[in-house]
């Protein structure tokens, strides 16, 4: 089974979600295996096997939390849908993305 280390997981998404990744890894049972971690539609996706519904529900809650957390820096963010793709960013990183598009 594929298994992704905590350090590898943190490199698969923006560094602003590192604390969210830590929250999930801290709750995982030792025999859990991680299949994939990615950003999709502006939110964190964490695919895991060999966990009970309590852990899966916790993962779902953390994924929901990602929509309020800037993927770049971890500050308060919100889902931005007007960049040509969906990202969850704070105002500062959102403005940087807007500036990149207009320059």
Backbone as XML, in Angstrom:
<?xml version="1.0"?>
<chain id="A" units="angstrom">
  <residue number="1" name="UNK">
    <atom name="N" x="0.838" y="-1.197" z="0.000"/>
    <atom name="CA" x="0.000" y="0.000" z="0.000"/>
    <atom name="C" x="0.880" y="1.257" z="0.000"/>
  </residue>
  <residue number="2" name="UNK">
    <atom name="N" x="0.473" y="2.249" z="-0.777"/>
    <atom name="CA" x="1.208" y="3.510" z="-0.728"/>
    <atom name="C" x="1.105" y="4.127" z="0.673"/>
  </residue>
  <residue number="3" name="UNK">
    <atom name="N" x="2.158" y="4.762" z="1.073"/>
    <atom name="CA" x="2.107" y="5.493" z="2.330"/>
    <atom name="C" x="2.953" y="6.742" z="2.184"/>
  </residue>
  <residue number="4" name="UNK">
    <atom name="N" x="2.410" y="7.838" z="2.620"/>
    <atom name="CA" x="3.041" y="9.138" z="2.447"/>
    <atom name="C" x="3.422" y="9.657" z="3.830"/>
  </residue>
  <residue number="5" name="UNK">
    <atom name="N" x="4.669" y="10.032" z="3.987"/>
    <atom name="CA" x="5.125" y="10.548" z="5.279"/>
    <atom name="C" x="4.563" y="11.950" z="5.512"/>
  </residue>
  <residue number="6" name="UNK">
    <atom name="N" x="4.576" y="12.375" z="6.738"/>
    <atom name="CA" x="4.123" y="13.722" z="7.107"/>
    <atom name="C" x="4.902" y="14.773" z="6.322"/>
  </residue>
  <residue number="7" name="UNK">
    <atom name="N" x="6.215" y="14.599" z="6.226"/>
    <atom name="CA" x="7.058" y="15.570" z="5.516"/>
    <atom name="C" x="6.705" y="15.610" z="4.033"/>
  </residue>
  <residue number="8" name="UNK">
    <atom name="N" x="6.480" y="14.444" z="3.430"/>
    <atom name="CA" x="6.086" y="14.402" z="2.020"/>
    <atom name="C" x="4.732" y="15.074" z="1.823"/>
  </residue>
  <residue number="9" name="UNK">
    <atom name="N" x="3.818" y="14.819" z="2.740"/>
    <atom name="CA" x="2.470" y="15.384" z="2.645"/>
    <atom name="C" x="2.518" y="16.905" z="2.631"/>
  </residue>
  <residue number="10" name="UNK">
    <atom name="N" x="3.359" y="17.472" z="3.459"/>
    <atom name="CA" x="3.446" y="18.922" z="3.556"/>
    <atom name="C" x="3.989" y="19.557" z="2.280"/>
  </residue>
  <residue number="11" name="UNK">
    <atom name="N" x="4.701" y="18.790" z="1.472"/>
    <atom name="CA" x="5.240" y="19.300" z="0.211"/>
    <atom name="C" x="4.226" y="19.191" z="-0.932"/>
  </residue>
  <residue number="12" name="UNK">
    <atom name="N" x="3.128" y="18.477" z="-0.695"/>
    <atom name="CA" x="2.139" y="18.244" z="-1.750"/>
    <atom name="C" x="1.114" y="19.362" z="-1.861"/>
  </residue>
  <residue number="13" name="UNK">
    <atom name="N" x="1.040" y="20.203" z="-0.841"/>
    <atom name="CA" x="0.126" y="21.353" z="-0.837"/>
    <atom name="C" x="0.895" y="22.561" z="-0.317"/>
  </residue>
  <residue number="14" name="UNK">
    <atom name="N" x="0.270" y="23.714" z="-0.346"/>
    <atom name="CA" x="0.934" y="24.922" z="0.132"/>
    <atom name="C" x="1.294" y="24.835" z="1.600"/>
  </residue>
  <residue number="15" name="UNK">
    <atom name="N" x="2.351" y="25.515" z="1.986"/>
    <atom name="CA" x="2.864" y="25.446" z="3.355"/>
    <atom name="C" x="1.883" y="26.001" z="4.388"/>
  </residue>
  <residue number="16" name="UNK">
    <atom name="N" x="0.918" y="26.789" z="3.957"/>
    <atom name="CA" x="-0.074" y="27.324" z="4.871"/>
    <atom name="C" x="-0.975" y="26.255" z="5.473"/>
  </residue>
  <residue number="17" name="UNK">
    <atom name="N" x="-1.030" y="25.099" z="4.841"/>
    <atom name="CA" x="-1.863" y="24.005" z="5.343"/>
    <atom name="C" x="-1.069" y="23.002" z="6.176"/>
  </residue>
  <residue number="18" name="UNK">
    <atom name="N" x="0.181" y="23.317" z="6.503"/>
    <atom name="CA" x="1.016" y="22.395" z="7.295"/>
    <atom name="C" x="0.380" y="22.029" z="8.627"/>
  </residue>
  <residue number="19" name="UNK">
    <atom name="N" x="-0.215" y="22.995" z="9.306"/>
    <atom name="CA" x="-0.838" y="22.708" z="10.603"/>
    <atom name="C" x="-2.048" y="21.797" z="10.440"/>
  </residue>
  <residue number="20" name="UNK">
    <atom name="N" x="-2.759" y="21.929" z="9.334"/>
    <atom name="CA" x="-3.892" y="21.037" z="9.073"/>
    <atom name="C" x="-3.403" y="19.613" z="8.832"/>
  </residue>
  <residue number="21" name="UNK">
    <atom name="N" x="-2.322" y="19.486" z="8.077"/>
    <atom name="CA" x="-1.709" y="18.172" z="7.839"/>
    <atom name="C" x="-1.291" y="17.566" z="9.173"/>
  </residue>
  <residue number="22" name="UNK">
    <atom name="N" x="-0.654" y="18.371" z="10.037"/>
    <atom name="CA" x="-0.230" y="17.874" z="11.355"/>
    <atom name="C" x="-1.424" y="17.387" z="12.173"/>
  </residue>
  <residue number="23" name="UNK">
    <atom name="N" x="-2.534" y="18.133" z="12.148"/>
    <atom name="CA" x="-3.708" y="17.732" z="12.912"/>
    <atom name="C" x="-4.179" y="16.343" z="12.496"/>
  </residue>
  <residue number="24" name="UNK">
    <atom name="N" x="-4.163" y="16.087" z="11.200"/>
    <atom name="CA" x="-4.611" y="14.780" z="10.712"/>
    <atom name="C" x="-3.623" y="13.693" z="11.107"/>
  </residue>
  <residue number="25" name="UNK">
    <atom name="N" x="-2.340" y="13.911" z="10.835"/>
    <atom name="CA" x="-1.335" y="12.892" z="11.166"/>
    <atom name="C" x="-1.322" y="12.575" z="12.663"/>
  </residue>
  <residue number="26" name="UNK">
    <atom name="N" x="-1.551" y="13.577" z="13.498"/>
    <atom name="CA" x="-1.549" y="13.354" z="14.940"/>
    <atom name="C" x="-2.688" y="12.430" z="15.385"/>
  </residue>
  <residue number="27" name="UNK">
    <atom name="N" x="-3.759" y="12.363" z="14.610"/>
    <atom name="CA" x="-4.935" y="11.544" z="14.954"/>
    <atom name="C" x="-4.928" y="10.160" z="14.301"/>
  </residue>
  <residue number="28" name="UNK">
    <atom name="N" x="-4.080" y="9.960" z="13.301"/>
    <atom name="CA" x="-4.123" y="8.699" z="12.551"/>
    <atom name="C" x="-3.626" y="7.516" z="13.388"/>
  </residue>
  <residue number="29" name="UNK">
    <atom name="N" x="-4.318" y="6.391" z="13.293"/>
    <atom name="CA" x="-3.800" y="5.181" z="13.942"/>
    <atom name="C" x="-2.552" y="4.703" z="13.199"/>
  </residue>
  <residue number="30" name="UNK">
    <atom name="N" x="-1.720" y="3.942" z="13.883"/>
    <atom name="CA" x="-0.444" y="3.504" z="13.282"/>
    <atom name="C" x="-0.632" y="2.668" z="12.025"/>
  </residue>
  <residue number="31" name="UNK">
    <atom name="N" x="-1.724" y="1.934" z="11.920"/>
    <atom name="CA" x="-1.907" y="1.068" z="10.756"/>
    <atom name="C" x="-2.647" y="1.747" z="9.600"/>
  </residue>
  <residue number="32" name="UNK">
    <atom name="N" x="-2.904" y="3.041" z="9.722"/>
    <atom name="CA" x="-3.521" y="3.779" z="8.615"/>
    <atom name="C" x="-2.506" y="3.927" z="7.492"/>
  </residue>
  <residue number="33" name="UNK">
    <atom name="N" x="-2.997" y="4.014" z="6.276"/>
    <atom name="CA" x="-2.102" y="4.291" z="5.150"/>
    <atom name="C" x="-2.689" y="5.440" z="4.341"/>
  </residue>
  <residue number="34" name="UNK">
    <atom name="N" x="-1.798" y="6.305" z="3.920"/>
    <atom name="CA" x="-2.181" y="7.517" z="3.206"/>
    <atom name="C" x="-1.984" y="7.278" z="1.718"/>
  </residue>
  <residue number="35" name="UNK">
    <atom name="N" x="-3.048" y="7.490" z="0.968"/>
    <atom name="CA" x="-3.021" y="7.237" z="-0.464"/>
    <atom name="C" x="-2.674" y="8.476" z="-1.283"/>
  </residue>
  <residue number="36" name="UNK">
    <atom name="N" x="-3.225" y="9.636" z="-0.862"/>
    <atom name="CA" x="-3.013" y="10.844" z="-1.652"/>
    <atom name="C" x="-3.365" y="12.063" z="-0.815"/>
  </residue>
  <residue number="37" name="UNK">
    <atom name="N" x="-2.635" y="13.145" z="-1.033"/>
    <atom name="CA" x="-2.924" y="14.452" z="-0.441"/>
    <atom name="C" x="-2.798" y="15.463" z="-1.564"/>
  </residue>
  <residue number="38" name="UNK">
    <atom name="N" x="-3.810" y="16.328" z="-1.692"/>
    <atom name="CA" x="-3.757" y="17.319" z="-2.760"/>
    <atom name="C" x="-4.714" y="18.464" z="-2.463"/>
  </residue>
  <residue number="39" name="UNK">
    <atom name="N" x="-4.605" y="19.508" z="-3.272"/>
    <atom name="CA" x="-5.564" y="20.598" z="-3.276"/>
    <atom name="C" x="-6.514" y="20.331" z="-4.434"/>
  </residue>
  <residue number="40" name="UNK">
    <atom name="N" x="-7.804" y="20.448" z="-4.169"/>
    <atom name="CA" x="-8.793" y="20.285" z="-5.240"/>
    <atom name="C" x="-9.933" y="21.259" z="-4.990"/>
  </residue>
  <residue number="41" name="UNK">
    <atom name="N" x="-10.281" y="22.020" z="-6.006"/>
    <atom name="CA" x="-11.346" y="23.021" z="-5.910"/>
    <atom name="C" x="-11.136" y="23.961" z="-4.725"/>
  </residue>
  <residue number="42" name="UNK">
    <atom name="N" x="-9.870" y="24.291" z="-4.439"/>
    <atom name="CA" x="-9.534" y="25.246" z="-3.405"/>
    <atom name="C" x="-9.455" y="24.681" z="-2.000"/>
  </residue>
  <residue number="43" name="UNK">
    <atom name="N" x="-9.657" y="23.377" z="-1.841"/>
    <atom name="CA" x="-9.632" y="22.779" z="-0.506"/>
    <atom name="C" x="-8.665" y="21.610" z="-0.413"/>
  </residue>
  <residue number="44" name="UNK">
    <atom name="N" x="-8.310" y="21.280" z="0.802"/>
    <atom name="CA" x="-7.434" y="20.146" z="1.067"/>
    <atom name="C" x="-8.204" y="18.849" z="0.862"/>
  </residue>
  <residue number="45" name="UNK">
    <atom name="N" x="-7.561" y="17.881" z="0.221"/>
    <atom name="CA" x="-8.113" y="16.533" z="0.088"/>
    <atom name="C" x="-7.084" y="15.568" z="0.654"/>
  </residue>
  <residue number="46" name="UNK">
    <atom name="N" x="-7.544" y="14.707" z="1.526"/>
    <atom name="CA" x="-6.658" y="13.771" z="2.232"/>
    <atom name="C" x="-7.290" y="12.389" z="2.129"/>
  </residue>
  <residue number="47" name="UNK">
    <atom name="N" x="-6.698" y="11.521" z="1.318"/>
    <atom name="CA" x="-7.245" y="10.191" z="1.083"/>
    <atom name="C" x="-6.459" y="9.168" z="1.890"/>
  </residue>
  <residue number="48" name="UNK">
    <atom name="N" x="-7.177" y="8.421" z="2.719"/>
    <atom name="CA" x="-6.534" y="7.517" z="3.670"/>
    <atom name="C" x="-7.317" y="6.208" z="3.728"/>
  </residue>
  <residue number="49" name="UNK">
    <atom name="N" x="-6.616" y="5.146" z="4.039"/>
    <atom name="CA" x="-7.259" y="3.846" z="4.194"/>
    <atom name="C" x="-7.015" y="3.273" z="5.576"/>
  </residue>
  <residue number="50" name="UNK">
    <atom name="N" x="-7.833" y="2.310" z="5.929"/>
    <atom name="CA" x="-7.722" y="1.574" z="7.186"/>
    <atom name="C" x="-7.964" y="2.470" z="8.412"/>
  </residue>
  <residue number="51" name="UNK">
    <atom name="N" x="-8.988" y="3.309" z="8.308"/>
    <atom name="CA" x="-9.399" y="4.128" z="9.446"/>
    <atom name="C" x="-10.901" y="3.955" z="9.655"/>
  </residue>
  <residue number="52" name="UNK">
    <atom name="N" x="-11.339" y="4.191" z="10.867"/>
    <atom name="CA" x="-12.759" y="4.119" z="11.181"/>
    <atom name="C" x="-13.476" y="5.398" z="10.802"/>
  </residue>
  <residue number="53" name="UNK">
    <atom name="N" x="-14.788" y="5.363" z="10.947"/>
    <atom name="CA" x="-15.599" y="6.532" z="10.597"/>
    <atom name="C" x="-15.281" y="7.736" z="11.472"/>
  </residue>
  <residue number="54" name="UNK">
    <atom name="N" x="-14.888" y="7.515" z="12.730"/>
    <atom name="CA" x="-14.552" y="8.646" z="13.595"/>
    <atom name="C" x="-13.362" y="9.421" z="13.043"/>
  </residue>
  <residue number="55" name="UNK">
    <atom name="N" x="-12.345" y="8.706" z="12.571"/>
    <atom name="CA" x="-11.166" y="9.368" z="11.987"/>
    <atom name="C" x="-11.531" y="9.992" z="10.640"/>
  </residue>
  <residue number="56" name="UNK">
    <atom name="N" x="-12.326" y="9.298" z="9.835"/>
    <atom name="CA" x="-12.726" y="9.857" z="8.545"/>
    <atom name="C" x="-13.536" y="11.136" z="8.745"/>
  </residue>
  <residue number="57" name="UNK">
    <atom name="N" x="-14.416" y="11.146" z="9.736"/>
    <atom name="CA" x="-15.189" y="12.357" z="10.030"/>
    <atom name="C" x="-14.280" y="13.497" z="10.475"/>
  </residue>
  <residue number="58" name="UNK">
    <atom name="N" x="-13.255" y="13.170" z="11.265"/>
    <atom name="CA" x="-12.288" y="14.187" z="11.692"/>
    <atom name="C" x="-11.549" y="14.761" z="10.474"/>
  </residue>
  <residue number="59" name="UNK">
    <atom name="N" x="-11.132" y="13.888" z="9.568"/>
    <atom name="CA" x="-10.446" y="14.332" z="8.346"/>
    <atom name="C" x="-11.370" y="15.255" z="7.547"/>
  </residue>
  <residue number="60" name="UNK">
    <atom name="N" x="-12.638" y="14.893" z="7.438"/>
    <atom name="CA" x="-13.607" y="15.736" z="6.728"/>
    <atom name="C" x="-13.691" y="17.122" z="7.365"/>
  </residue>
  <residue number="61" name="UNK">
    <atom name="N" x="-13.673" y="17.190" z="8.693"/>
    <atom name="CA" x="-13.720" y="18.475" z="9.390"/>
    <atom name="C" x="-12.480" y="19.313" z="9.099"/>
  </residue>
  <residue number="62" name="UNK">
    <atom name="N" x="-11.318" y="18.672" z="9.073"/>
    <atom name="CA" x="-10.075" y="19.399" z="8.775"/>
    <atom name="C" x="-10.089" y="19.870" z="7.320"/>
  </residue>
  <residue number="63" name="UNK">
    <atom name="N" x="-10.585" y="19.030" z="6.421"/>
    <atom name="CA" x="-10.709" y="19.455" z="5.024"/>
    <atom name="C" x="-11.608" y="20.690" z="4.924"/>
  </residue>
  <residue number="64" name="UNK">
    <atom name="N" x="-12.701" y="20.705" z="5.659"/>
    <atom name="CA" x="-13.589" y="21.872" z="5.670"/>
    <atom name="C" x="-12.855" y="23.105" z="6.196"/>
  </residue>
  <residue number="65" name="UNK">
    <atom name="N" x="-12.028" y="22.913" z="7.205"/>
    <atom name="CA" x="-11.253" y="24.013" z="7.798"/>
    <atom name="C" x="-10.302" y="24.642" z="6.768"/>
  </residue>
  <residue number="66" name="UNK">
    <atom name="N" x="-9.866" y="23.845" z="5.791"/>
    <atom name="CA" x="-8.933" y="24.364" z="4.787"/>
    <atom name="C" x="-9.557" y="25.499" z="3.970"/>
  </residue>
  <residue number="67" name="UNK">
    <atom name="N" x="-10.885" y="25.532" z="3.874"/>
    <atom name="CA" x="-11.552" y="26.598" z="3.123"/>
    <atom name="C" x="-11.547" y="27.933" z="3.864"/>
  </residue>
  <residue number="68" name="UNK">
    <atom name="N" x="-11.053" y="27.936" z="5.098"/>
    <atom name="CA" x="-10.911" y="29.170" z="5.877"/>
    <atom name="C" x="-9.450" y="29.477" z="6.178"/>
  </residue>
  <residue number="69" name="UNK">
    <atom name="N" x="-8.534" y="28.739" z="5.536"/>
    <atom name="CA" x="-7.105" y="28.846" z="5.835"/>
    <atom name="C" x="-6.329" y="29.086" z="4.547"/>
  </residue>
  <residue number="70" name="UNK">
    <atom name="N" x="-5.568" y="30.157" z="4.495"/>
    <atom name="CA" x="-4.759" y="30.457" z="3.311"/>
    <atom name="C" x="-3.768" y="29.324" z="3.073"/>
  </residue>
  <residue number="71" name="UNK">
    <atom name="N" x="-3.808" y="28.783" z="1.886"/>
    <atom name="CA" x="-2.897" y="27.683" z="1.549"/>
    <atom name="C" x="-1.445" y="28.136" z="1.540"/>
  </residue>
  <residue number="72" name="UNK">
    <atom name="N" x="-1.210" y="29.412" z="1.318"/>
    <atom name="CA" x="0.159" y="29.921" z="1.236"/>
    <atom name="C" x="0.788" y="30.192" z="2.591"/>
  </residue>
  <residue number="73" name="UNK">
    <atom name="N" x="0.005" y="30.792" z="3.530"/>
    <atom name="CA" x="0.627" y="31.245" z="4.778"/>
    <atom name="C" x="-0.053" y="30.749" z="6.047"/>
  </residue>
  <residue number="74" name="UNK">
    <atom name="N" x="-1.253" y="30.191" z="5.938"/>
    <atom name="CA" x="-1.953" y="29.678" z="7.112"/>
    <atom name="C" x="-2.823" y="30.695" z="7.830"/>
  </residue>
  <residue number="75" name="UNK">
    <atom name="N" x="-2.812" y="31.940" z="7.374"/>
    <atom name="CA" x="-3.681" y="32.957" z="7.984"/>
    <atom name="C" x="-5.123" y="32.716" z="7.555"/>
  </residue>
  <residue number="76" name="UNK">
    <atom name="N" x="-6.024" y="33.500" z="8.121"/>
    <atom name="CA" x="-7.435" y="33.425" z="7.746"/>
    <atom name="C" x="-7.561" y="33.679" z="6.254"/>
  </residue>
  <residue number="77" name="UNK">
    <atom name="N" x="-8.231" y="32.782" z="5.564"/>
    <atom name="CA" x="-8.399" y="32.927" z="4.128"/>
    <atom name="C" x="-9.828" y="32.639" z="3.725"/>
  </residue>
  <residue number="78" name="UNK">
    <atom name="N" x="-10.075" y="32.776" z="2.444"/>
    <atom name="CA" x="-11.386" y="32.403" z="1.926"/>
    <atom name="C" x="-11.225" y="31.901" z="0.500"/>
  </residue>
  <residue number="79" name="UNK">
    <atom name="N" x="-12.210" y="31.145" z="0.074"/>
    <atom name="CA" x="-12.182" y="30.556" z="-1.258"/>
    <atom name="C" x="-12.295" y="31.650" z="-2.308"/>
  </residue>
  <residue number="80" name="UNK">
    <atom name="N" x="-11.363" y="31.647" z="-3.234"/>
    <atom name="CA" x="-11.341" y="32.634" z="-4.323"/>
    <atom name="C" x="-11.602" y="31.875" z="-5.624"/>
  </residue>
  <residue number="81" name="UNK">
    <atom name="N" x="-12.619" y="32.306" z="-6.339"/>
    <atom name="CA" x="-13.022" y="31.585" z="-7.547"/>
    <atom name="C" x="-12.846" y="32.410" z="-8.820"/>
  </residue>
  <residue number="82" name="UNK">
    <atom name="N" x="-12.264" y="33.589" z="-8.711"/>
    <atom name="CA" x="-12.183" y="34.483" z="-9.860"/>
    <atom name="C" x="-10.784" y="34.580" z="-10.462"/>
  </residue>
  <residue number="83" name="UNK">
    <atom name="N" x="-9.930" y="33.607" z="-10.168"/>
    <atom name="CA" x="-8.551" y="33.645" z="-10.661"/>
    <atom name="C" x="-8.356" y="32.768" z="-11.904"/>
  </residue>
  <residue number="84" name="UNK">
    <atom name="N" x="-9.415" y="32.124" z="-12.337"/>
    <atom name="CA" x="-9.307" y="31.157" z="-13.421"/>
    <atom name="C" x="-9.214" y="29.741" z="-12.865"/>
  </residue>
  <residue number="85" name="UNK">
    <atom name="N" x="-9.006" y="29.634" z="-11.591"/>
    <atom name="CA" x="-8.998" y="28.372" z="-10.843"/>
    <atom name="C" x="-9.397" y="28.714" z="-9.419"/>
  </residue>
  <residue number="86" name="UNK">
    <atom name="N" x="-9.666" y="27.727" z="-8.612"/>
    <atom name="CA" x="-10.121" y="27.971" z="-7.245"/>
    <atom name="C" x="-8.965" y="27.795" z="-6.265"/>
  </residue>
  <residue number="87" name="UNK">
    <atom name="N" x="-8.782" y="28.793" z="-5.388"/>
    <atom name="CA" x="-7.753" y="28.753" z="-4.353"/>
    <atom name="C" x="-8.317" y="29.356" z="-3.077"/>
  </residue>
  <residue number="88" name="UNK">
    <atom name="N" x="-7.841" y="28.881" z="-1.940"/>
    <atom name="CA" x="-8.181" y="29.503" z="-0.675"/>
    <atom name="C" x="-6.975" y="30.323" z="-0.236"/>
  </residue>
  <residue number="89" name="UNK">
    <atom name="N" x="-7.170" y="31.642" z="-0.196"/>
    <atom name="CA" x="-6.074" y="32.571" z="0.076"/>
    <atom name="C" x="-6.519" y="33.679" z="1.023"/>
  </residue>
  <residue number="90" name="UNK">
    <atom name="N" x="-5.557" y="34.221" z="1.769"/>
    <atom name="CA" x="-5.791" y="35.440" z="2.545"/>
    <atom name="C" x="-5.813" y="36.608" z="1.555"/>
  </residue>
  <residue number="91" name="UNK">
    <atom name="N" x="-6.188" y="37.787" z="2.044"/>
    <atom name="CA" x="-6.252" y="38.961" z="1.157"/>
    <atom name="C" x="-4.902" y="39.274" z="0.526"/>
  </residue>
  <residue number="92" name="UNK">
    <atom name="N" x="-3.828" y="39.165" z="1.321"/>
    <atom name="CA" x="-2.490" y="39.481" z="0.811"/>
    <atom name="C" x="-2.092" y="38.565" z="-0.350"/>
  </residue>
  <residue number="93" name="UNK">
    <atom name="N" x="-2.248" y="37.265" z="-0.182"/>
    <atom name="CA" x="-1.857" y="36.341" z="-1.251"/>
    <atom name="C" x="-2.830" y="36.390" z="-2.432"/>
  </residue>
  <residue number="94" name="UNK">
    <atom name="N" x="-4.077" y="36.692" z="-2.156"/>
    <atom name="CA" x="-5.043" y="36.891" z="-3.234"/>
    <atom name="C" x="-4.613" y="38.075" z="-4.100"/>
  </residue>
  <residue number="95" name="UNK">
    <atom name="N" x="-4.251" y="39.188" z="-3.455"/>
    <atom name="CA" x="-3.807" y="40.372" z="-4.205"/>
    <atom name="C" x="-2.547" y="40.083" z="-5.005"/>
  </residue>
  <residue number="96" name="UNK">
    <atom name="N" x="-1.642" y="39.277" z="-4.457"/>
    <atom name="CA" x="-0.445" y="38.892" z="-5.226"/>
    <atom name="C" x="-0.826" y="38.130" z="-6.483"/>
  </residue>
  <residue number="97" name="UNK">
    <atom name="N" x="-1.791" y="37.221" z="-6.361"/>
    <atom name="CA" x="-2.237" y="36.451" z="-7.530"/>
    <atom name="C" x="-2.892" y="37.360" z="-8.561"/>
  </residue>
  <residue number="98" name="UNK">
    <atom name="N" x="-3.700" y="38.307" z="-8.097"/>
    <atom name="CA" x="-4.334" y="39.273" z="-9.005"/>
    <atom name="C" x="-3.266" y="40.081" z="-9.732"/>
  </residue>
  <residue number="99" name="UNK">
    <atom name="N" x="-2.250" y="40.529" z="-9.004"/>
    <atom name="CA" x="-1.171" y="41.315" z="-9.611"/>
    <atom name="C" x="-0.404" y="40.510" z="-10.651"/>
  </residue>
  <residue number="100" name="UNK">
    <atom name="N" x="-0.198" y="39.221" z="-10.399"/>
    <atom name="CA" x="0.488" y="38.357" z="-11.375"/>
    <atom name="C" x="-0.316" y="38.281" z="-12.664"/>
  </residue>
  <residue number="101" name="UNK">
    <atom name="N" x="-1.635" y="38.220" z="-12.548"/>
    <atom name="CA" x="-2.491" y="38.098" z="-13.725"/>
    <atom name="C" x="-2.526" y="39.376" z="-14.547"/>
  </residue>
  <residue number="102" name="UNK">
    <atom name="N" x="-2.365" y="40.526" z="-13.882"/>
    <atom name="CA" x="-2.514" y="41.799" z="-14.595"/>
    <atom name="C" x="-1.179" y="42.381" z="-15.051"/>
  </residue>
  <residue number="103" name="UNK">
    <atom name="N" x="-0.057" y="41.748" z="-14.643"/>
    <atom name="CA" x="1.233" y="42.322" z="-15.069"/>
    <atom name="C" x="1.816" y="41.594" z="-16.244"/>
  </residue>
</chain>
